[in-house]
Every structure is written in structure tokens, then in C-alpha cells.
């Protein structure tokens, strides 16, 4: 059929059939996007292949999108309390790396087979991308053979683990619920009557309240007055003033002891004041701090908090604005209308995408990959396409903005780029591998299968020992770390059968960026050792 020799038509056919195969579900198991590579292997066996340029383009799009997605979370995880979760995930991948290395030496696998074994058993498509770039066409065959048990093995392990360890899921949920209630405190509002004589007649800016607690005074009602006023740095406090303060409850308690006594009366809005939630959509102000904007002094508008990705942040002077932030403001109607124009408040802008930052980032990644790096006693090496593009994505996503260029792209656009890159990459490497896959399987199929089982199960067993008994992680967080380290979405779905709480998925999201990067680095190391 002549149409099948048309590269675009062949790509579309492989993609459509692969997506249909990926949607076939047996309980918690499905191939997902990996269905494309199995269909591509079939077409490749009959001599139908796609050009290498498709593979290169798909590779850089896929890896760059991962860098953009993982960058902020990667550094945040290393700084925050998620460090313990991250250690667990990296150790799981390290165990898989050592197991794959030993299996490759034992069975005599070359670098391509060994890297494909490692990526497939740990269900890592980024690992496969690195394996193909560095070790050639044998990697996808090993990946395809070991991927199936890599997915099903994680699902079965997660489902059987509570029974083996005799875990009460309800008890684990209660323990974590109690922990969250003590550590994750929502924002609240307090009304305080000023009774501290040491403060009478002093300006708000002179008190340095932020050194006591991160709270924001939004409104003030003078004794005997009927209408509240907004609080500015120049506002002078007087005896009997009623203050409306926003913050977390422990911080409100601290500030109450300093200012006066808490009262039940509400400082309500009148016709002159209103509150408004405004979305940041103007690219001109993205990256600017609240101190630079100085809305309180210029417009007499008080910002109480900023909501970012569903999390409330105190509106402190040094807080920088991101695209999509929701700013909660209080002020005069006309003043709020003015700052609304400055912020933008246009949701359509949140989904618009500029191609310029993407192409600049890809170009920088290519250049970084060509820079020679020297390791003492190890000689000179290059990051290559995957390493360079990944580094570019990680660095640029953390810079967030350079001059007029915003490096971060909307999540919907990032998902599209990642999926497009994945389709191009997997379809191309699948067709190239299809011509030799039967020969590979015939000579090393059983060895590969047994090695894949070992590379999947040994890290899972090691994960329980490390996470449960060495790091002391609660069970629900532990299974989130396990599925995150294996980058196993079907495994994460299996955790929902155990518990409907968010604890496993939160741990998964915490370690996922580090797991992606670790798989890429460990795969590179594995190829270098086996060459």
C-alpha cells in the first residue's frame, strides 16, 4: 500500500492504533501511551520506518517539557520537608540501577539491551529516550519486553502489600489526618481591639509586625466611627481601634498578644469598600514583587493574600507574582478597578502560548549538550541532546522570567508538547527496532524477561525496607514514593483502590520530578559503564 510509505500517513496510523491499544484496560492495567511503541514495532517488522528527524524532534520536545515541568518542583523538594521522600525515591532507582547492571553483566547484555531493560522494568520513558540516544536501536526491544511486568508487577505489589504487612488503611489515614491538622493550617481572620498603650500614636510601619508573625492588617475601624479605612504603613494607631487581620491561627494568636484583645465584632464592608479576587494575566508585571507594585501606598488598596496553585501565600512585600496567581485585594471600587487593569484578570491569557521562549530554550539545550565537560580521572564527556535540553528546561523554569520572556508555559501547553514529542519519539524508534526485534527476542528473550522481573521486584522490596523501616514513612506516603520512583501512573491508580485520600498522590507528585531526572542520569551512567 503506497500510502503506508508516506511518512505522515504512517505516523498517523501508528499513533491512532497505538492510542486505541493504550486505552484497552484490564482492571488497573493499561499500556497508555506505550501502546504506540508496540504498534510501531509491528509496522517496523514489515519494513515500514519513519525518518530519524522525527525521533530527534520528538526527543527534544519530550525531554524539554519534562525539564520545564520538573524544575521548580525539583528544587522545592530538595529544600522542603519532602527531602526524606526524595531520598527514598532516589534509593529505589539506585537499587534498580545496580540490579540492571548486575543482570547485564551476568547475562552478557550490551549497553542498549541493559539500558532498555532498566527503563522498561522501571517503566520510564525518559530512560528509554536516553537509552536510544546513547546506546542505539536494541533498547526499545528490551524496553517492550520488560515494560509489561514493570507495570503489572507494581500494581500487584501495591495491592498485596497491606495484607503482607498487616496494615490497617483506616488507621494509617487517621494518623496522617491528625498530622495534617497540626501542620497545615489554613488562613483565618481575627478582629483585635488595640489596648497596648506602647503602640498608641505609632505608625504601622514603625511596629515591624512581620518580625513577630507573617500577618496582614487589612482594615481599621476607629472608635466611634461608622466606616472602616484601609491600613497603610503611614496609618497611625489609636487606643480602641478595631483591626481586621489575616493570617494563620498561631500567627494571629502571637499578634493578638502584642496588639490587644480579640473581639467578636466584624468590621464589615460598606458601600465604599469591597473585596475582589484578581487573576494575574499581564505578562508585564509577572516576576515583579508586591513591594515594587506598592499598591497600598499608590492606590490605597490592601492585598491580603495570594493564591498560587490552590495554596494561599501571605502577601509579603518580597513575594513575586507568577502568571495565573489570584490576588485577594480590599479597597475602594474605583481603586480596585485600576489595579484590575494592571493585573489583567483575563483567563484567556493564561492559555495563550508564545513559541519564542520554547524555541530559544530548545536551542540553548542543544548548545549546552555540545559543551565538553571534564571529570577528574574520567576524561571529557558531553551531556548530549537529552542532557542539554533537560538542563535548559530545569534552569529556565527556575528563572521563570528573563526580561520580557516568560519561560514557564501553561500546563495544558506543556502536556501537549510532551505528548507530541512522546508520539514522534516512540513511533520512530519502534519502527526502527521492529526489523530486528524477533532476532533479539529469540536470542535473549527469556533472559531479558527474568532480568526484567528482578529489576522490577528487587527495588520494590528494597523500597519497603528503606521507606518503612529506615526512613519511617507512613504507609500511604510510602506507596506514593514507590509509584513515583517507578513513574508508574497505573501503580498510582492502584493506590486509589486502597485509599481515597490524597496522601499517596501527594507523595507521588513530590518525588516524581526527582524520579524523572534520576532515571535519566542513572540510564546515562548505565550506558557508560556497559559500553
N, C-alpha and C positions, 0 to 999 in steps of 0.2 A: 504494500500500500504506500503510494508515493507521499501521502500526507504525513506519514509517520517519520519521514526523513526531513520534514520541516521542523526545525528546532523549536520554534514557538509552539507549534501544534503538539509536538511530542511532550514538551514541558507541561502544557495544559492538561493533556490526557493523564500523564503520570500524577500530577497534582490532584486532579479530581478523583481518580481511582484511589490514590493514597489517602485522601481525606475520608472517602467513604469507608475504606478499610479501617482507618483510625477510629471511626465512630462506632464500629462494632464493639459492643460491650458484653463481657461475661462477668456478672456480679460487679466487683470493683475494678476489674481489669479491662483496659483498652490500650491499643497501641498509640493512640493520639497522633501527633504529627510524625512519629516514627513510622507510621504506615506508609509514608511516601517512599522511604528507602527500600522497603520490601517490594513495592510495585516497581521501583526503578531497577532493582536487581533483576526482576523478571524480564523487563524490556532489554536491559543490557545483555542478558544471556543470549538474546537473539540478534545481537549486533547493533542495536539502536542506542546511540550515545548522544550526549549533549556536550557542547563546547566547553573547554576549560575556563573561558572567561566568565561563564555563568557561575562556576564554582568559586572563582576569586571574588566576584562581586557579592555573591551570597555570603561568603565567609566574612568579608569586612563589614557588611551591614549587620550581620548577626552578632559578631563579637563587639562591634562599636555600641550597639544598642544595649548589650549586657553591661558594658562599662558605664554608660550613662545611667542605667538603672541601679547598678550596684554601688557606684561611687559614694554618694552621701551616706547610704546605709552602712557601707564598709567601714568608713572612719568613725561613724557614730557608734557602731558596735564595738570597735576597739576601745573607745573612750568610756562607754557606759557600762552598766552592770551586766550587759549581755556578754561580757568577756568570758565568763565561765561557760556559757552556752557555746561560744565560738571555739573555745579550746576543745570542747567535746567534739564538735563537728570536724575540726581540723585533724584531730587524732583518729577519728573514724576513717577519714580519707587516707591518712598516712598508713593505717593498717591495711587498707585495700591496696595501696601502692606497694607496700612490702610484699603482700600476698601475691599480687600480679607479677612482681619482679621475680620472686622465688619460683612461681609456676612457670614463668617464661624460661628461666634457666633450667628447670627440671625437664620440661618437655622440648626444649630447644626452639622456642618460638623466636622469630625475628622481631625487629623493633615495631614493624607495622602490626603484626598479629598481637604482640604483647600490649601495645597501646590501645588497639581495638578491644582486646579482652578487658582491660582496665576500664575503659569508657563504657562499654556495654554492660558489664557486671554492676557498675555503679550508676547506670542509666544516665550518663552525662553526654549530651550532645555537644557542648563546648569542648569536652575532652576529645570527642571524635573529630571535631574540626581541627584541633591541634595535631592529632594523630595523622590525619590525612595530609596536612600541610608538611609535616616533618618526616613522615615515615612511608608515604606512598599509598598505593591502592589496596593493600591487603587489610588495612584497618577496618573498613566497613564490613567485610565478611565476618571478621571476628566479632565486631560490634553486633551485627544482626543475630548471630548465633547465641551470644551470651545475654543479649538485651531481654529476651523473653523471661528467662528465670530471674534476671535482675529485677524486673517489675513484680512478677508473681511472688518471688521469694520475700520481698519486703512486705507485701500485703499479708501473706500468710504469717510471717513473723510478728507483725503488729497485732494480728488477730489472736494469735496463740499466746503472746507474751503475758497478758494479765492472768491467764489461767496457770501458766508455768510459775509465775512469781507470786501467785495468790494475792493479787491486787484488788482492792475494793475501789472501783472507779468513783463511786459516790463519796467515799471518804477522801480520796485524793482531790476531788472537786471542792469539797468543803474546806480542806486545808488551804488551797490556793485562793478560794473566795475570801477567806479570813485575811490572808496575806495581802491581797489586793486592796481590801477595805482599809488596811492600815497604812499602805504605802502610796496608793494612787488616790489623791484627794482632789475632788472637783472644786471649781471656783464657787465662791459664795459671796453674799453681800452682808455687810454689817452697818448698822447705824449707831453712831457714837456721839454722846454729848460731851463737849470739851469741858473738862473740870480741872485739868492740870494747870495751876497758876503760873508755872515756869514757862508756859507756852503762850499765855495771853499777850497779845500785841506783837507777836513774832510772825514773820512771813513763812509760808510753807517751804520755800526753797532753803531757808536757814536751818530747818529741822533735820535735813538729810534722812528722811524716813526710810529710804531704800537700804540704808545700812542696818536698820532694825528688822525690816521684813519687806519682801517684794510685793507691795500693795499699791493700789492707785486710788486716790481720793477723787471722786467724780463730781460730787455736788455738795453744796453747803447751804444750810438754811439758818439765817440769823435769828437770834432770839427776838420774837415779836414780829418777824417778817412773814409775809404770806407766800412769796415766790422764792424758789431756790436759785442759786447762782452757780456757775461752773467755777471749779477751783483751778487757779493758775499758780505758778511759782511765786508771783507777787502778792497773792491773796494773803491778807493779814488775818490771823485767827483771833477770835474774841471769846470771852467767857460765855458759856451757854450755847455756843454754836453747835448745830447738829450736822454731822458729817456722814456722807454715804461713801463707804469704802468697799472696793472689790479686791478679792484675793482668796487664798486658800485658808481654811478654817484655823489651822495652827498659827498662821501668819496674822490673821485677824485678831486672834487672842493676844499675840505679842503687842500689836499696835494699840489695842484697846487699853492694855495696862499702862501704856505710855501717854495716851491722849486723854483718857477719861473713862466714862462708864457706857456700857452698851444699853441702848434703849430700843423699845419695840416699835416706836412710831416710824412710819415710812415717809421718806422725802419723795413725794410723788412728782410727776411731770405736770407742768401747767401748759397753757396754750403757747408759751414762748419757747419751751424746750421740748425736744423729742430725742428718742434714741433710734439709731439706724445701723444696720449691718451692711457694709460696703465691700464689694469684691475688688481686689487689686487686679486690674487688667491692662493698665497703661504701662508699656514697656519702658517709658522714660523714667519712671520712679522705681522700677524694680532694682533691688540692690541698695537702695537708699535706706538710711536708718531713720527712726522716728525723731531722733534729735535733729537731723538735717531738715526734716519737713517742718518741725516746730509748729504744729497745728494749734497747740494750746495757746501760744502767745500771739500767733498771727491771726487765727480765725476764732479764738475763744471756743475751741472745740476740744473736748476731753476724750481721749482714747482709753477705753477700759481694758480691752484685751484683744488679742489677735488669734484667730483660729486657723491652724495650718494642718491639713490632712486629718481633720477631725480632732485635733488636740489643741486645747486652749493654752496660749502662751501669755505671760504678763506683758503689758505694753510698756516695756522698759525703754529708756532713751536709745540704747545701743542695739535694739532689735532691728535687723534688716528685713525689708519686705521681699517676699517672693511672689511670683506670678500665681494667682489663684488664692492668695490669703484673703480671709474675711476679717475686716477690721470693724470692731464694735465701737461706735462713737456716740457721744452725747453733746448736744449743742443747740443753738438757735437754728430754726428751719432753714433760713437763708444761708447760714454758715455751712450747714451740712450739705446743702445743695452745691456749694462751691467746692468743698473737698471731695464730694462725689465725682465731680468733673475731673478733679486731679487724679483720683484713684482709677477712674474709668467705669467700674461697675458694669462691665459688658461681658457677659458669659460667653458670647460668641468668640471673643478674642482668645479665650482660654484654649480653644480648639484649633486656632489658626497655627500654621506651621511655616517657618522660614527655612528654605533649603540651604541658604548660605552657611549657617553655622554647622550643618551636618556635613557639607562637602569640605569645609575648612577642617573640621575635626578628622575626617577620613584622610585628607591629605597629610595632616600633621602626623597621624598614626603611621602612614606609610613611611614618612621620613624618619620617625623615631625608630621604626623597625630596622632601618638601614644603618643606624649608628653603631659602630663597633664598641663593644664593652669588654673590659679586661677583668678577669678574675685571677687573683694570685694563685699560681700553680695550676690554673685551669685553662690558661690561654685566652684567646679572643673569641667572643661569640656575639650573635645578633639576636635581638628579640624577635625578628621576623614579622610577618604581616599580622598574625594574631596577637603577638605580644605588644607590638607597637600600637595597634588600633585599640587594644584593651587599655593600655596605659593612657592613651589620649582621652578615651572616654572617662576613665576614673578621674584624671586630673581636671579636665574641663567641667565635669559635672560638679566637682567641688568648688571650682572657681565661680560657677553659676553664671557670672556675667563679666564680660570684659568690654569696657566702653559701651557701645550701643548693641553689642552682640550678646544675646542670652543663649548660653549653651544648652541649658535644660530644654527638653521638648515635652509636649503634653504626653501623658501616659498612653493615650489612645494612639498617638502617632508613633511612640516608641514600640508599642506592641505590633503595629503594622509593619514597621521596618524590620523588627526581629523575625516576624513570621515570614515576610517576603524573603529575607536573607536565608532563613532556615530551609524554605522550599527550594530555592535555587541551589543551595549547597547540597542538600540531601538528594535531590533528584539527579544532580550531575555526578556525584561520587557513586551513587547507586548504579547508574548506567555503566560507568567505567568499571566498576567492580563485578558487575553481572557476568562479564565474559569469562572470568576466572574463578567465580565463587564455587562452582561444583568441584573443580580441581582442588581448591583449598579445603573444602569440607571433606572431600574424600580422603585426603591425606592426613588431616589434623582435626576432623570434626569431633570425634569422641574425646580426644584430649582437650580440645577447646571447651567442650560442654562441661566436663568435670572441673576444669580450671575455673570456668565461669561460676559454677556453683560455689567453689571455695572462695573466690574473690567477693562473692555476694554475702555468703553466710559468716565468714570469719570476721569481717568488720562489724556485722550486726551483733554477733555475740560479744565481741570486744566492746561495742558501744554500751551494752548493758553494764558491763563491769566498770567501765570508765565513768559513764554518766551517773549511774545509780549508786555505785559504791565508793568511787574515788572523788567525784565532784559533788555527790549528794543532791542531784537534781530530782525534783518531784517527778513522778511517773509521767504525767501528762506533758510536762515540758521535755522530758527525755525522749518520748516518741516523736515530738516535734523536731527535736535536734536530729534524731536518726533519719527521718524522712527528708529533712532539709539538707543534711550532709549527702544523702543519696540523690538529692534534687528530684525526688520522686513525688510527682503530683498524685498519681494513683495511690501511693502509700499514704499521703496526707488525707486523701478521701477516705481511706480505710479507718483513719483515726476518728472520723465523724461517726462511725458505727459504734465506737466505744464511748464517746462523749460529745455532746453538742456544744460544749463551752469553747471559748476561743484560745485556751491556753496552748494547745498543741500547735495551732495555726500561727499564733504569735511567735512561738519559738522557731517554727519553720521559717517565718519571714525574717527573723533576726539573723539566723545563720545562713540563709540562702545566698546573699551576696558574697559572703566569705567562701562558701562552698563552691560557687561558680569559679571564683578566682583561684582557689586552691586546686581544683580539678585541672584547670588549665596549666598551672605551674607544675603540678606533680606529673601530668602527662608529658610535658616537655622534658622533665628530668628523667622519666622512664625511658623515653626515646633516646636521650643522650647516653644513658647507661647501656642500653641494649644494642646500640649501633656497633 
